[in-house]
Amino acid sequence: MSGTFSKSMARNVFYGGTAFFVLLFLALSFDTQQALPQRDNRANLTPAVAAGKKIWEVNNCIGCHTLLGEGAYYAPELGNVYKRRGPDFIKVWIKNQPTKVPGRRQMPQFNLTDKQLDDLVEFLKYTSEIDTNNWPPNIEG
Ligand code: HEC
């Protein structure tokens, strides 16, 4: 064994490494695609959930909140708020904003109808049932 690293060895490492990681990428992508139908809660995507998501977007809730970790860090994570607080709390909470409690961050009043609140709660319920490998790690997060 000579201690030299030839051009052809370098080429083989390059092609071999590239092929290995391309195959690994394809295998993991395939695995993800196989797992998604069981995990993303698509069976429970109803028209009410879709309507709720629209209300979520139109009112830019994500401008202050995170949803499953994505969004702004001004206000609490809402991916699991349905499990944390339940449907009635969420509706009463949204109706009663802003709280004007001194020293607390404020959430605006959106003047949503009862139907819009129901749809929003359906969307948050759907989100809370996505299998996220138990993320966030605690119920307050
Ligand atoms: C301008 C920023 C802002 C926007 C936009 C906003 N929120 Fe909030 N939200 C807050 C803040 C701040 C709190 C926490 C207030 C507190 O704890 O006193 C909060 C709290 C909440 C809570 C209670 C969370 C908990 O853990 O108890 C819910 C539910 C909620 N928001 C839903 C929404 C929805 C739905 C929207 C969109 C329609 C929205 N928020 C838009 C700022 C915002």
Backbone and ligand atoms as CSV (ligand in chain L), in Angstrom:
chain,resi,resn,atom,element,x,y,z
A,1,MET,N,N,0.846,-1.210,0.000
A,1,MET,CA,C,0.000,0.000,0.000
A,1,MET,C,C,0.871,1.246,0.000
A,2,SER,N,N,0.809,2.009,-1.058
A,2,SER,CA,C,1.515,3.290,-1.023
A,2,SER,C,C,0.618,4.304,-0.337
A,3,GLY,N,N,1.221,5.337,0.181
A,3,GLY,CA,C,0.455,6.335,0.915
A,3,GLY,C,C,-0.139,7.408,0.026
A,4,THR,N,N,-0.194,7.179,-1.287
A,4,THR,CA,C,-0.687,8.246,-2.172
A,4,THR,C,C,-2.201,8.133,-2.375
A,5,PHE,N,N,-2.791,9.252,-2.577
A,5,PHE,CA,C,-4.237,9.314,-2.836
A,5,PHE,C,C,-4.394,9.798,-4.265
A,6,SER,N,N,-4.662,8.865,-5.182
A,6,SER,CA,C,-4.639,9.210,-6.604
A,6,SER,C,C,-5.918,9.942,-7.013
A,7,LYS,N,N,-5.847,10.478,-8.221
A,7,LYS,CA,C,-7.030,11.168,-8.761
A,7,LYS,C,C,-8.200,10.211,-8.911
A,8,SER,N,N,-7.889,8.985,-9.348
A,8,SER,CA,C,-9.005,8.049,-9.556
A,8,SER,C,C,-9.636,7.653,-8.215
A,9,MET,N,N,-8.807,7.570,-7.150
A,9,MET,CA,C,-9.397,7.291,-5.831
A,9,MET,C,C,-10.317,8.440,-5.416
A,10,ALA,N,N,-9.860,9.653,-5.638
A,10,ALA,CA,C,-10.686,10.809,-5.269
A,10,ALA,C,C,-11.999,10.791,-6.044
A,11,ARG,N,N,-11.889,10.431,-7.335
A,11,ARG,CA,C,-13.102,10.396,-8.155
A,11,ARG,C,C,-14.072,9.328,-7.643
A,12,ASN,N,N,-13.504,8.168,-7.280
A,12,ASN,CA,C,-14.371,7.095,-6.791
A,12,ASN,C,C,-15.051,7.483,-5.477
A,13,VAL,N,N,-14.310,8.145,-4.595
A,13,VAL,CA,C,-14.915,8.603,-3.336
A,13,VAL,C,C,-16.041,9.591,-3.642
A,14,PHE,N,N,-15.785,10.491,-4.600
A,14,PHE,CA,C,-16.796,11.488,-4.958
A,14,PHE,C,C,-18.048,10.814,-5.521
A,15,TYR,N,N,-17.861,9.957,-6.526
A,15,TYR,CA,C,-19.042,9.331,-7.144
A,15,TYR,C,C,-19.742,8.379,-6.169
A,16,GLY,N,N,-18.922,7.617,-5.439
A,16,GLY,CA,C,-19.503,6.677,-4.469
A,16,GLY,C,C,-20.289,7.414,-3.402
A,17,GLY,N,N,-19.687,8.478,-2.870
A,17,GLY,CA,C,-20.363,9.257,-1.823
A,17,GLY,C,C,-21.628,9.896,-2.345
A,18,THR,N,N,-21.547,10.445,-3.563
A,18,THR,CA,C,-22.730,11.093,-4.141
A,18,THR,C,C,-23.855,10.074,-4.318
A,19,ALA,N,N,-23.509,8.919,-4.900
A,19,ALA,CA,C,-24.539,7.894,-5.124
A,19,ALA,C,C,-25.140,7.452,-3.787
A,20,PHE,N,N,-24.277,7.265,-2.780
A,20,PHE,CA,C,-24.776,6.798,-1.479
A,20,PHE,C,C,-25.783,7.797,-0.901
A,21,PHE,N,N,-25.434,9.074,-0.932
A,21,PHE,CA,C,-26.323,10.042,-0.290
A,21,PHE,C,C,-27.581,10.322,-1.126
A,22,VAL,N,N,-27.469,10.215,-2.453
A,22,VAL,CA,C,-28.683,10.345,-3.270
A,22,VAL,C,C,-29.640,9.204,-2.936
A,23,LEU,N,N,-29.105,7.993,-2.832
A,23,LEU,CA,C,-29.967,6.852,-2.498
A,23,LEU,C,C,-30.566,6.998,-1.103
A,24,LEU,N,N,-29.742,7.462,-0.173
A,24,LEU,CA,C,-30.236,7.666,1.196
A,24,LEU,C,C,-31.369,8.701,1.203
A,25,PHE,N,N,-31.156,9.791,0.440
A,25,PHE,CA,C,-32.175,10.840,0.351
A,25,PHE,C,C,-33.474,10.276,-0.221
A,26,LEU,N,N,-33.365,9.489,-1.296
A,26,LEU,CA,C,-34.574,8.923,-1.909
A,26,LEU,C,C,-35.272,7.963,-0.949
A,27,ALA,N,N,-34.483,7.143,-0.242
A,27,ALA,CA,C,-35.084,6.180,0.692
A,27,ALA,C,C,-35.810,6.913,1.815
A,28,LEU,N,N,-35.196,7.963,2.361
A,28,LEU,CA,C,-35.837,8.700,3.461
A,28,LEU,C,C,-37.062,9.462,2.965
A,29,SER,N,N,-36.989,10.012,1.728
A,29,SER,CA,C,-38.161,10.703,1.168
A,29,SER,C,C,-39.318,9.721,1.012
A,30,PHE,N,N,-39.005,8.524,0.516
A,30,PHE,CA,C,-40.025,7.490,0.348
A,30,PHE,C,C,-40.626,7.124,1.703
A,31,ASP,N,N,-39.760,6.962,2.677
A,31,ASP,CA,C,-40.225,6.603,4.028
A,31,ASP,C,C,-41.170,7.683,4.572
A,32,THR,N,N,-40.799,8.963,4.375
A,32,THR,CA,C,-41.648,10.068,4.838
A,32,THR,C,C,-43.007,10.017,4.146
A,33,GLN,N,N,-42.982,9.820,2.816
A,33,GLN,CA,C,-44.247,9.763,2.070
A,33,GLN,C,C,-45.133,8.628,2.570
A,34,GLN,N,N,-44.520,7.495,2.927
A,34,GLN,CA,C,-45.295,6.356,3.428
A,34,GLN,C,C,-45.910,6.671,4.787
A,35,ALA,N,N,-45.163,7.437,5.622
A,35,ALA,CA,C,-45.609,7.685,6.996
A,35,ALA,C,C,-46.667,8.787,7.065
A,36,LEU,N,N,-46.650,9.713,6.098
A,36,LEU,CA,C,-47.523,10.895,6.204
A,36,LEU,C,C,-49.015,10.585,6.357
A,37,PRO,N,N,-49.582,9.671,5.558
A,37,PRO,CA,C,-51.031,9.470,5.681
A,37,PRO,C,C,-51.472,9.088,7.091
A,38,GLN,N,N,-50.629,8.359,7.827
A,38,GLN,CA,C,-51.009,7.990,9.198
A,38,GLN,C,C,-50.779,9.135,10.164
A,39,ARG,N,N,-49.874,10.055,9.822
A,39,ARG,CA,C,-49.446,11.030,10.820
A,39,ARG,C,C,-50.042,12.410,10.652
A,40,ASP,N,N,-50.401,12.802,9.411
A,40,ASP,CA,C,-50.790,14.204,9.209
A,40,ASP,C,C,-52.285,14.446,9.414
A,41,ASN,N,N,-53.005,13.441,9.882
A,41,ASN,CA,C,-54.406,13.630,10.266
A,41,ASN,C,C,-55.284,14.038,9.084
A,42,ARG,N,N,-54.894,13.638,7.865
A,42,ARG,CA,C,-55.643,14.067,6.672
A,42,ARG,C,C,-57.056,13.509,6.637
A,43,ALA,N,N,-57.282,12.400,7.352
A,43,ALA,CA,C,-58.622,11.807,7.355
A,43,ALA,C,C,-59.644,12.762,7.965
A,44,ASN,N,N,-59.171,13.672,8.826
A,44,ASN,CA,C,-60.099,14.589,9.493
A,44,ASN,C,C,-60.133,15.989,8.873
A,45,LEU,N,N,-59.656,16.104,7.639
A,45,LEU,CA,C,-59.713,17.405,6.961
A,45,LEU,C,C,-61.120,17.643,6.427
A,46,THR,N,N,-61.921,18.380,7.166
A,46,THR,CA,C,-63.299,18.653,6.759
A,46,THR,C,C,-63.372,20.064,6.157
A,47,PRO,N,N,-64.488,20.408,5.518
A,47,PRO,CA,C,-64.660,21.785,5.031
A,47,PRO,C,C,-64.542,22.810,6.163
A,48,ALA,N,N,-64.993,22.449,7.373
A,48,ALA,CA,C,-64.890,23.383,8.507
A,48,ALA,C,C,-63.421,23.639,8.860
A,49,VAL,N,N,-62.606,22.601,8.783
A,49,VAL,CA,C,-61.174,22.765,9.066
A,49,VAL,C,C,-60.553,23.709,8.031
A,50,ALA,N,N,-60.910,23.506,6.757
A,50,ALA,CA,C,-60.376,24.362,5.697
A,50,ALA,C,C,-60.831,25.809,5.889
A,51,ALA,N,N,-62.109,25.987,6.263
A,51,ALA,CA,C,-62.616,27.342,6.506
A,51,ALA,C,C,-61.878,27.975,7.684
A,52,GLY,N,N,-61.628,27.183,8.722
A,52,GLY,CA,C,-60.899,27.685,9.885
A,52,GLY,C,C,-59.482,28.092,9.536
A,53,LYS,N,N,-58.846,27.329,8.666
A,53,LYS,CA,C,-57.479,27.679,8.266
A,53,LYS,C,C,-57.475,29.009,7.511
A,54,LYS,N,N,-58.518,29.209,6.713
A,54,LYS,CA,C,-58.606,30.470,5.976
A,54,LYS,C,C,-58.725,31.645,6.952
A,55,ILE,N,N,-59.553,31.483,7.977
A,55,ILE,CA,C,-59.709,32.548,8.980
A,55,ILE,C,C,-58.373,32.786,9.676
A,56,TRP,N,N,-57.695,31.696,9.976
A,56,TRP,CA,C,-56.357,31.774,10.573
A,56,TRP,C,C,-55.423,32.622,9.694
A,57,GLU,N,N,-55.468,32.405,8.385
A,57,GLU,CA,C,-54.554,33.104,7.481
A,57,GLU,C,C,-54.967,34.551,7.259
A,58,VAL,N,N,-56.265,34.760,7.006
A,58,VAL,CA,C,-56.751,36.110,6.704
A,58,VAL,C,C,-56.453,37.064,7.869
A,59,ASN,N,N,-56.539,36.543,9.094
A,59,ASN,CA,C,-56.318,37.393,10.270
A,59,ASN,C,C,-54.871,37.388,10.757
A,60,ASN,N,N,-54.023,36.701,10.021
A,60,ASN,CA,C,-52.585,36.701,10.314
A,60,ASN,C,C,-52.268,36.322,11.765
A,61,CYS,N,N,-52.918,35.283,12.249
A,61,CYS,CA,C,-52.613,34.794,13.608
A,61,CYS,C,C,-51.126,34.425,13.721
A,62,ILE,N,N,-50.569,33.953,12.617
A,62,ILE,CA,C,-49.174,33.497,12.618
A,62,ILE,C,C,-48.200,34.679,12.756
A,63,GLY,N,N,-48.735,35.910,12.592
A,63,GLY,CA,C,-47.892,37.094,12.778
A,63,GLY,C,C,-47.473,37.281,14.230
A,64,CYS,N,N,-48.194,36.644,15.153
A,64,CYS,CA,C,-47.837,36.707,16.581
A,64,CYS,C,C,-47.573,35.314,17.161
A,65,HIS,N,N,-48.342,34.316,16.680
A,65,HIS,CA,C,-48.283,32.960,17.246
A,65,HIS,C,C,-47.432,32.043,16.382
A,66,THR,N,N,-46.972,30.939,16.990
A,66,THR,CA,C,-46.443,29.825,16.204
A,66,THR,C,C,-47.519,28.750,16.112
A,67,LEU,N,N,-47.458,27.976,15.029
A,67,LEU,CA,C,-48.315,26.804,14.871
A,67,LEU,C,C,-47.389,25.656,14.518
A,68,LEU,N,N,-47.270,24.687,15.399
A,68,LEU,CA,C,-46.312,23.592,15.250
A,68,LEU,C,C,-44.905,24.147,15.003
A,69,GLY,N,N,-44.581,25.192,15.727
A,69,GLY,CA,C,-43.218,25.722,15.698
A,69,GLY,C,C,-42.960,26.783,14.653
A,70,GLU,N,N,-43.855,26.920,13.651
A,70,GLU,CA,C,-43.650,27.909,12.594
A,70,GLU,C,C,-44.411,29.172,12.912
A,71,GLY,N,N,-43.774,30.317,12.761
A,71,GLY,CA,C,-44.475,31.573,12.974
A,71,GLY,C,C,-43.667,32.511,13.841
A,72,ALA,N,N,-44.395,33.426,14.507
A,72,ALA,CA,C,-43.722,34.455,15.296
A,72,ALA,C,C,-43.726,34.074,16.773
A,73,TYR,N,N,-42.750,34.575,17.486
A,73,TYR,CA,C,-42.573,34.194,18.889
A,73,TYR,C,C,-43.109,35.242,19.864
A,74,TYR,N,N,-44.099,36.005,19.417
A,74,TYR,CA,C,-44.659,37.037,20.298
A,74,TYR,C,C,-45.675,36.436,21.274
A,75,ALA,N,N,-46.408,35.433,20.800
A,75,ALA,CA,C,-47.528,34.876,21.570
A,75,ALA,C,C,-47.425,33.348,21.610
A,76,PRO,N,N,-48.225,32.694,22.472
A,76,PRO,CA,C,-48.047,31.255,22.689
A,76,PRO,C,C,-48.209,30.382,21.441
A,77,GLU,N,N,-47.550,29.232,21.473
A,77,GLU,CA,C,-47.726,28.181,20.460
A,77,GLU,C,C,-49.181,27.705,20.492
A,78,LEU,N,N,-49.799,27.578,19.305
A,78,LEU,CA,C,-51.217,27.192,19.286
A,78,LEU,C,C,-51.468,25.800,18.692
A,79,GLY,N,N,-50.397,25.085,18.314
A,79,GLY,CA,C,-50.577,23.740,17.756
A,79,GLY,C,C,-51.294,22.826,18.727
A,80,ASN,N,N,-51.061,23.026,20.017
A,80,ASN,CA,C,-51.693,22.151,21.014
A,80,ASN,C,C,-52.656,22.929,21.920
A,81,VAL,N,N,-53.078,24.137,21.490
A,81,VAL,CA,C,-53.933,24.931,22.380
A,81,VAL,C,C,-55.289,24.265,22.588
A,82,TYR,N,N,-55.724,23.491,21.604
A,82,TYR,CA,C,-57.015,22.797,21.759
A,82,TYR,C,C,-56.947,21.809,22.919
A,83,LYS,N,N,-55.818,21.101,23.036
A,83,LYS,CA,C,-55.663,20.143,24.137
A,83,LYS,C,C,-55.403,20.868,25.451
A,84,ARG,N,N,-54.729,21.996,25.352
A,84,ARG,CA,C,-54.367,22.753,26.566
A,84,ARG,C,C,-55.582,23.431,27.180
A,85,ARG,N,N,-56.421,24.037,26.353
A,85,ARG,CA,C,-57.513,24.870,26.878
A,85,ARG,C,C,-58.911,24.370,26.549
A,86,GLY,N,N,-59.052,23.644,25.426
A,86,GLY,CA,C,-60.386,23.168,25.037
A,86,GLY,C,C,-61.137,24.191,24.208
A,87,PRO,N,N,-62.212,23.735,23.503
A,87,PRO,CA,C,-62.907,24.597,22.536
A,87,PRO,C,C,-63.577,25.814,23.165
A,88,ASP,N,N,-64.210,25.658,24.330
A,88,ASP,CA,C,-64.964,26.786,24.896
A,88,ASP,C,C,-64.033,27.907,25.324
A,89,PHE,N,N,-62.925,27.536,25.971
A,89,PHE,CA,C,-61.974,28.564,26.384
A,89,PHE,C,C,-61.494,29.357,25.170
A,90,ILE,N,N,-61.170,28.661,24.092
A,90,ILE,CA,C,-60.601,29.334,22.910
A,90,ILE,C,C,-61.591,30.373,22.369
A,91,LYS,N,N,-62.864,29.980,22.285
A,91,LYS,CA,C,-63.867,30.912,21.737
A,91,LYS,C,C,-64.067,32.104,22.672
A,92,VAL,N,N,-64.205,31.841,23.946
A,92,VAL,CA,C,-64.416,32.928,24.904
A,92,VAL,C,C,-63.196,33.852,24.910
A,93,TRP,N,N,-62.032,33.234,24.844
A,93,TRP,CA,C,-60.796,34.021,24.839
A,93,TRP,C,C,-60.764,34.992,23.655
A,94,ILE,N,N,-61.034,34.461,22.467
A,94,ILE,CA,C,-60.934,35.296,21.268
A,94,ILE,C,C,-61.989,36.411,21.306
A,95,LYS,N,N,-63.174,36.091,21.828
A,95,LYS,CA,C,-64.251,37.099,21.920
A,95,LYS,C,C,-63.885,38.230,22.879
A,96,ASN,N,N,-63.098,37.897,23.906
A,96,ASN,CA,C,-62.862,38.868,24.981
A,96,ASN,C,C,-61.559,39.654,24.860
A,97,GLN,N,N,-60.971,39.636,23.688
A,97,GLN,CA,C,-59.720,40.399,23.517
A,97,GLN,C,C,-60.014,41.847,23.160
A,98,PRO,N,N,-59.151,42.786,23.459
A,98,PRO,CA,C,-57.940,42.599,24.263
A,98,PRO,C,C,-58.270,42.583,25.759
A,99,THR,N,N,-57.449,41.895,26.545
A,99,THR,CA,C,-57.722,41.796,27.979
A,99,THR,C,C,-57.360,43.082,28.715
A,100,LYS,N,N,-56.458,43.846,28.125
A,100,LYS,CA,C,-55.969,45.090,28.740
A,100,LYS,C,C,-55.411,44.855,30.148
A,101,VAL,N,N,-54.937,43.638,30.419
A,101,VAL,CA,C,-54.299,43.383,31.710
A,101,VAL,C,C,-52.922,44.036,31.679
A,102,PRO,N,N,-52.643,44.942,32.657
A,102,PRO,CA,C,-51.364,45.640,32.620
A,102,PRO,C,C,-50.196,44.661,32.687
A,103,GLY,N,N,-49.191,44.925,31.891
A,103,GLY,CA,C,-47.986,44.105,31.943
A,103,GLY,C,C,-48.066,42.845,31.099
A,104,ARG,N,N,-49.255,42.532,30.521
A,104,ARG,CA,C,-49.353,41.357,29.652
A,104,ARG,C,C,-49.411,41.816,28.207
A,105,ARG,N,N,-48.868,41.003,27.325
A,105,ARG,CA,C,-48.973,41.317,25.900
A,105,ARG,C,C,-50.432,41.220,25.474
A,106,GLN,N,N,-50.802,42.028,24.507
A,106,GLN,CA,C,-52.210,42.088,24.111
A,106,GLN,C,C,-52.450,41.411,22.775
A,107,MET,N,N,-53.644,40.839,22.661
A,107,MET,CA,C,-54.096,40.261,21.391
A,107,MET,C,C,-55.261,41.102,20.890
A,108,PRO,N,N,-55.307,41.419,19.593
A,108,PRO,CA,C,-56.377,42.299,19.101
A,108,PRO,C,C,-57.749,41.623,19.115
A,109,GLN,N,N,-58.790,42.439,18.966
A,109,GLN,CA,C,-60.163,41.953,18.791
A,109,GLN,C,C,-60.385,41.731,17.289
A,110,PHE,N,N,-60.834,40.542,16.904
A,110,PHE,CA,C,-61.011,40.238,15.482
A,110,PHE,C,C,-62.474,40.294,15.047
A,111,ASN,N,N,-63.405,40.465,16.006
A,111,ASN,CA,C,-64.837,40.527,15.686
A,111,ASN,C,C,-65.289,39.359,14.814
A,112,LEU,N,N,-64.949,38.145,15.227
A,112,LEU,CA,C,-65.340,36.967,14.454
A,112,LEU,C,C,-66.758,36.543,14.830
A,113,THR,N,N,-67.485,35.992,13.848
A,113,THR,CA,C,-68.831,35.481,14.126
A,113,THR,C,C,-68.721,34.134,14.834
A,114,ASP,N,N,-69.856,33.655,15.375
A,114,ASP,CA,C,-69.850,32.349,16.050
A,114,ASP,C,C,-69.441,31.239,15.082
A,115,LYS,N,N,-69.905,31.343,13.849
A,115,LYS,CA,C,-69.551,30.337,12.830
A,115,LYS,C,C,-68.045,30.365,12.566
A,116,GLN,N,N,-67.475,31.562,12.452
A,116,GLN,CA,C,-66.039,31.672,12.226
A,116,GLN,C,C,-65.240,31.100,13.401
A,117,LEU,N,N,-65.749,31.365,14.624
A,117,LEU,CA,C,-65.070,30.827,15.810
A,117,LEU,C,C,-65.126,29.304,15.822
A,118,ASP,N,N,-66.310,28.746,15.429
A,118,ASP,CA,C,-66.434,27.284,15.379
A,118,ASP,C,C,-65.449,26.697,14.372
A,119,ASP,N,N,-65.352,27.331,13.190
A,119,ASP,CA,C,-64.422,26.832,12.166
A,119,ASP,C,C,-62.980,26.920,12.655
A,120,LEU,N,N,-62.648,28.030,13.298
A,120,LEU,CA,C,-61.290,28.213,13.822
A,120,LEU,C,C,-60.954,27.123,14.843
A,121,VAL,N,N,-61.917,26.817,15.700
A,121,VAL,CA,C,-61.711,25.767,16.706
A,121,VAL,C,C,-61.545,24.405,16.014
A,122,GLU,N,N,-62.330,24.165,14.937
A,122,GLU,CA,C,-62.165,22.914,14.191
A,122,GLU,C,C,-60.753,22.810,13.617
A,123,PHE,N,N,-60.241,23.935,13.121
A,123,PHE,CA,C,-58.888,23.944,12.571
A,123,PHE,C,C,-57.853,23.667,13.670
A,124,LEU,N,N,-58.030,24.291,14.834
A,124,LEU,CA,C,-57.078,24.077,15.929
A,124,LEU,C,C,-57.196,22.653,16.496
A,125,LYS,N,N,-58.399,22.088,16.460
A,125,LYS,CA,C,-58.572,20.694,16.891
A,125,LYS,C,C,-57.828,19.764,15.934
A,126,TYR,N,N,-58.050,19.990,14.637
A,126,TYR,CA,C,-57.353,19.185,13.618
A,126,TYR,C,C,-55.828,19.268,13.828
A,127,THR,N,N,-55.334,20.475,14.036
A,127,THR,CA,C,-53.889,20.663,14.198
A,127,THR,C,C,-53.372,19.920,15.425
A,128,SER,N,N,-54.167,19.944,16.494
A,128,SER,CA,C,-53.710,19.314,17.738
A,128,SER,C,C,-53.656,17.796,17.619
A,129,GLU,N,N,-54.326,17.249,16.578
A,129,GLU,CA,C,-54.352,15.790,16.413
A,129,GLU,C,C,-53.330,15.282,15.404
A,130,ILE,N,N,-52.518,16.184,14.844
A,130,ILE,CA,C,-51.423,15.756,13.966
A,130,ILE,C,C,-50.373,15.055,14.833
A,131,ASP,N,N,-49.868,13.916,14.343
A,131,ASP,CA,C,-48.863,13.169,15.110
A,131,ASP,C,C,-47.499,13.843,14.909
A,132,THR,N,N,-47.089,14.616,15.910
A,132,THR,CA,C,-45.838,15.383,15.810
A,132,THR,C,C,-44.713,14.760,16.636
A,133,ASN,N,N,-44.820,13.463,16.913
A,133,ASN,CA,C,-43.820,12.841,17.810
A,133,ASN,C,C,-43.780,13.548,19.155
A,134,ASN,N,N,-44.955,13.903,19.652
A,134,ASN,CA,C,-45.085,14.566,20.957
A,134,ASN,C,C,-44.388,15.911,21.043
A,135,TRP,N,N,-44.326,16.632,19.931
A,135,TRP,CA,C,-43.806,17.997,19.978
A,135,TRP,C,C,-44.992,18.958,20.004
A,136,PRO,N,N,-44.998,20.035,20.739
A,136,PRO,CA,C,-43.968,20.480,21.684
A,136,PRO,C,C,-43.902,19.593,22.934
A,137,PRO,N,N,-42.751,19.592,23.596
A,137,PRO,CA,C,-42.525,18.624,24.654
A,137,PRO,C,C,-43.406,18.812,25.878
A,138,ASN,N,N,-43.965,20.002,26.107
A,138,ASN,CA,C,-44.891,20.102,27.230
A,138,ASN,C,C,-46.163,20.838,26.810
A,139,ILE,N,N,-47.215,20.646,27.571
A,139,ILE,CA,C,-48.555,21.097,27.182
A,139,ILE,C,C,-48.623,22.625,27.099
A,140,GLU,N,N,-47.784,23.326,27.819
A,140,GLU,CA,C,-47.812,24.792,27.764
A,140,GLU,C,C,-47.070,25.330,26.544
A,141,GLY,N,N,-46.394,24.466,25.826
A,141,GLY,CA,C,-45.531,24.964,24.753
A,141,GLY,C,C,-46.137,24.925,23.421
L,1,HEC,C1,C,-50.920,41.101,17.698
L,1,HEC,C2,C,-50.561,39.756,18.128
L,1,HEC,C3,C,-51.590,38.651,18.077
L,1,HEC,C4,C,-52.349,38.218,17.014
L,1,HEC,C5,C,-52.355,38.754,15.583
L,1,HEC,C6,C,-53.102,37.084,17.495
L,1,HEC,N1,N,-52.829,36.842,18.804
L,1,HEC,FE1,FE,-53.570,35.309,19.933
L,1,HEC,N2,N,-52.497,35.965,21.544
L,1,HEC,C7,C,-51.638,37.055,21.526
L,1,HEC,C8,C,-51.037,37.191,22.853
L,1,HEC,C9,C,-50.012,38.231,23.241
L,1,HEC,C10,C,-51.560,36.136,23.636
L,1,HEC,C11,C,-51.244,35.849,25.126
L,1,HEC,C12,C,-51.916,36.895,25.975
L,1,HEC,C13,C,-51.868,36.614,27.451
L,1,HEC,O1,O,-51.420,35.520,27.831
L,1,HEC,O2,O,-52.316,37.449,28.231
L,1,HEC,C14,C,-52.482,35.400,22.789
L,1,HEC,C15,C,-53.187,34.273,23.208
L,1,HEC,C16,C,-54.011,33.514,22.389
L,1,HEC,C17,C,-54.720,32.330,22.816
L,1,HEC,C18,C,-54.674,31.708,24.196
L,1,HEC,C19,C,-53.420,30.850,24.270
L,1,HEC,C20,C,-53.257,30.119,25.559
L,1,HEC,O3,O,-52.329,29.305,25.640
L,1,HEC,O4,O,-54.040,30.333,26.499
L,1,HEC,C21,C,-55.410,31.869,21.724
L,1,HEC,C22,C,-56.319,30.641,21.651
L,1,HEC,C23,C,-55.147,32.780,20.625
L,1,HEC,N3,N,-54.283,33.768,21.072
L,1,HEC,C24,C,-55.654,32.639,19.361
L,1,HEC,C25,C,-55.405,33.525,18.316
L,1,HEC,C26,C,-56.004,33.392,16.996
L,1,HEC,C27,C,-56.932,32.287,16.566
L,1,HEC,C28,C,-55.545,34.447,16.266
L,1,HEC,C29,C,-55.945,34.827,14.841
L,1,HEC,C30,C,-57.364,35.004,14.602
L,1,HEC,C31,C,-54.660,35.226,17.110
L,1,HEC,N4,N,-54.602,34.631,18.334
L,1,HEC,C32,C,-53.990,36.366,16.697
L,1,HEC,C33,C,-51.355,37.891,20.464
L,1,HEC,C34,C,-51.906,37.781,19.190
